[in-house]
């Protein structure tokens, strides 16, 4: 099987089920952004600071593939055998955040992204996750999307924020807090 089919040369792509949509369609944007997020999670998984989290990050990638398969499928195709998300997937993220929260200093201010390349990559993943969440919500305004997909993406972005805090702590980097500048002309 060749990787190129030439069927998308006119700016369309097929859903699972065969319906062709513009590559600019909100559905394609939603699962494309989830795919982009999956790539960033893979990059985070490959960082030495995350050696102890490789399995968790791979599991997150698996869940993102599950989300992508649902978003790329026509409604009648979802009745066929597709992988699924469960409440336990969200609970796992919450438990991991609780473990991190017990190890890092209390959060007392907004944190600026950065301080170390690994942390910066984490914040990029977090913001791509938020963009994926917005794209899925936009899709949901016109088409059916399982509520658990949005809940998972919302919780995942929270986890990615906490992952950044964990990496900062483990790397011995100081978190840079936002110091708002107050206008002198008030």
Backbone torsions as a table, in degrees:
resi	resn	phi	psi	omega
1	UNK	NA	129.1	178.0
2	UNK	-83.0	147.8	179.3
3	UNK	-73.7	-28.7	179.2
4	UNK	-99.9	134.3	-178.9
5	UNK	-115.0	-18.4	-177.4
6	UNK	70.4	1.4	-178.5
7	UNK	-72.6	-17.6	179.2
8	UNK	-96.8	7.0	-175.9
9	UNK	-64.1	-18.0	-179.9
10	UNK	-102.7	15.3	174.7
11	UNK	86.9	19.7	176.8
12	UNK	-123.4	161.9	175.2
13	UNK	-143.3	162.6	-176.4
14	UNK	-104.3	139.5	170.2
15	UNK	-78.5	165.6	170.5
16	UNK	-67.7	113.8	-173.3
17	UNK	125.7	-18.4	172.1
18	UNK	106.0	-20.2	-179.9
19	UNK	-60.7	132.8	178.8
20	UNK	-96.3	136.1	178.5
21	UNK	-129.7	156.2	172.4
22	UNK	-60.6	142.2	176.9
23	UNK	-65.8	-11.4	176.5
24	UNK	-94.3	1.0	-179.9
25	UNK	-63.1	147.3	-178.0
26	UNK	-58.5	-33.8	178.8
27	UNK	-65.1	-43.2	-179.5
28	UNK	-67.7	-39.4	176.5
29	UNK	-60.6	-41.3	-177.9
30	UNK	-64.2	-53.1	-176.8
31	UNK	-76.5	-22.8	173.5
32	UNK	-67.6	-38.2	178.3
33	UNK	-71.0	-35.8	174.4
34	UNK	-62.9	-39.6	177.5
35	UNK	-64.3	-42.4	176.8
36	UNK	-59.7	-45.1	177.8
37	UNK	-58.9	-42.3	-180.0
38	UNK	-58.9	-37.6	178.0
39	UNK	-65.2	-40.9	178.1
40	UNK	-67.1	-36.3	176.8
41	UNK	-63.9	-39.3	176.1
42	UNK	-60.3	-40.5	177.6
43	UNK	-63.8	-43.5	177.6
44	UNK	-61.3	-39.6	-179.9
45	UNK	-62.0	-31.5	-177.1
46	UNK	-82.1	-8.0	-178.5
47	UNK	-77.7	136.8	-179.6
48	UNK	-54.3	-35.9	-179.0
49	UNK	-62.0	-21.0	-178.4
50	UNK	-103.1	16.9	179.9
51	UNK	-53.2	-40.2	-179.5
52	UNK	-76.6	-6.5	-178.8
53	UNK	-113.8	8.3	-176.1
54	UNK	-54.6	-44.8	-177.9
55	UNK	-65.0	-43.1	178.2
56	UNK	-62.6	-45.0	-178.7
57	UNK	-66.3	-34.4	175.3
58	UNK	-66.8	-39.7	177.4
59	UNK	-61.7	-40.9	176.2
60	UNK	-60.6	-42.5	177.6
61	UNK	-61.1	-41.0	177.1
62	UNK	-60.1	-44.3	179.7
63	UNK	-64.3	-36.5	178.2
64	UNK	-66.8	-35.3	174.2
65	UNK	-64.6	-38.8	176.3
66	UNK	-59.7	-48.1	178.7
67	UNK	-59.0	-45.8	179.5
68	UNK	-59.3	-40.0	-179.8
69	UNK	-65.3	-36.3	177.7
70	UNK	-69.7	-42.3	-178.7
71	UNK	-69.8	-26.5	-178.1
72	UNK	-90.2	2.4	-176.2
73	UNK	-106.6	143.6	171.5
74	UNK	-68.9	154.1	-177.3
75	UNK	-52.5	-41.8	-178.5
76	UNK	-71.8	-21.1	176.9
77	UNK	-74.9	-24.4	-178.8
78	UNK	-68.6	-18.7	177.4
79	UNK	-75.3	-19.2	176.7
80	UNK	-77.0	-179.7	-176.3
81	UNK	-74.0	111.0	174.1
82	UNK	-127.7	150.4	173.3
83	UNK	-61.9	161.0	-175.4
84	UNK	-133.9	159.9	172.6
85	UNK	-98.1	149.3	178.9
86	UNK	-131.0	158.6	176.0
87	UNK	-55.8	-31.7	179.4
88	UNK	-61.9	-28.4	177.8
89	UNK	-65.1	-38.4	177.7
90	UNK	-73.3	-41.3	178.3
91	UNK	-59.7	-38.6	177.9
92	UNK	-59.0	-45.4	178.4
93	UNK	-62.2	-41.0	179.7
94	UNK	-64.4	-41.9	178.7
95	UNK	-63.6	-41.3	178.3
96	UNK	-64.1	-39.4	177.1
97	UNK	-64.5	-39.2	178.6
98	UNK	-63.5	-39.2	177.3
99	UNK	-63.5	-43.3	178.1
100	UNK	-64.9	-44.7	-177.6
101	UNK	-58.1	-32.7	179.7
102	UNK	-73.1	-17.2	-175.8
103	UNK	-102.2	-26.3	-174.7
104	UNK	-97.6	157.4	178.0
105	UNK	-61.6	153.6	177.4
106	UNK	-58.0	145.2	179.2
107	UNK	-83.2	120.7	-176.6
108	UNK	-121.1	-2.9	-178.1
109	UNK	-158.1	166.6	172.8
110	UNK	-68.8	144.3	-177.5
111	UNK	-109.5	133.8	174.4
112	UNK	-81.5	135.4	178.0
113	UNK	-61.1	140.8	175.0
114	UNK	125.0	-163.2	-178.7
115	UNK	106.0	-26.5	178.0
116	UNK	-162.6	146.1	-177.6
117	UNK	-55.3	-40.9	179.9
118	UNK	-61.3	-42.9	179.6
119	UNK	-66.5	-40.7	178.4
120	UNK	-61.1	-42.2	177.0
121	UNK	-61.5	-38.0	177.6
122	UNK	-62.8	-41.4	178.8
123	UNK	-69.4	-33.1	174.4
124	UNK	-63.2	-44.9	178.1
125	UNK	-59.7	-42.0	179.7
126	UNK	-60.6	-44.3	-178.0
127	UNK	-72.7	-32.4	174.5
128	UNK	-66.9	-36.3	176.8
129	UNK	-62.1	-43.5	177.7
130	UNK	-63.0	-38.1	178.3
131	UNK	-66.5	-40.3	177.0
132	UNK	-61.5	-42.7	178.1
133	UNK	-59.6	-45.4	179.0
134	UNK	-62.7	-40.1	179.9
135	UNK	-64.4	-39.7	179.3
136	UNK	-68.6	-39.5	176.5
137	UNK	-63.4	-40.2	176.8
138	UNK	-61.1	-43.9	176.8
139	UNK	-60.8	-42.1	-178.4
140	UNK	-62.1	-25.6	179.3
141	UNK	-66.6	-19.9	179.6
142	UNK	-121.6	-15.1	-176.7
143	UNK	-142.1	161.5	-179.2
144	UNK	-73.2	130.2	173.3
145	UNK	-134.7	133.3	179.2
146	UNK	-61.0	133.8	-177.2
147	UNK	-60.1	-31.7	-178.2
148	UNK	-64.0	-26.6	178.3
149	UNK	-63.0	-47.0	-179.5
150	UNK	-67.8	-40.9	178.0
151	UNK	-61.2	-42.1	-179.7
152	UNK	-64.0	-46.9	-179.5
153	UNK	-63.7	-37.6	177.9
154	UNK	-63.2	-46.9	-179.1
155	UNK	-69.1	-35.0	178.9
156	UNK	-63.4	-39.9	178.4
157	UNK	-64.7	-36.5	174.8
158	UNK	-63.1	-44.3	178.7
159	UNK	-60.3	-43.4	-178.7
160	UNK	-62.7	-35.5	174.5
161	UNK	-62.0	-46.4	-179.9
162	UNK	-67.7	-34.0	174.9
163	UNK	-60.4	-41.8	177.1
164	UNK	-60.7	-41.7	177.4
165	UNK	-63.8	-40.8	179.2
166	UNK	-64.4	-45.5	179.7
167	UNK	-61.7	-42.8	178.7
168	UNK	-58.1	-46.9	-179.2
169	UNK	-63.4	-47.9	-176.8
170	UNK	-67.5	-31.1	179.0
171	UNK	-83.8	-5.4	-179.8
172	UNK	70.4	29.0	-179.5
173	UNK	-96.2	143.2	177.2
174	UNK	-82.9	132.5	174.9
175	UNK	-69.3	134.5	178.6
176	UNK	-93.6	115.6	-178.7
177	UNK	-90.0	151.7	177.8
178	UNK	-76.6	127.7	177.0
179	UNK	-114.4	94.6	-176.5
180	UNK	-61.3	136.4	177.5
181	UNK	-85.7	127.7	-179.2
182	UNK	-97.2	134.3	-179.6
183	UNK	-63.1	136.5	179.4
184	UNK	-85.8	-7.1	-173.8
185	UNK	-105.5	31.8	-178.5
186	UNK	-91.6	NA	NA
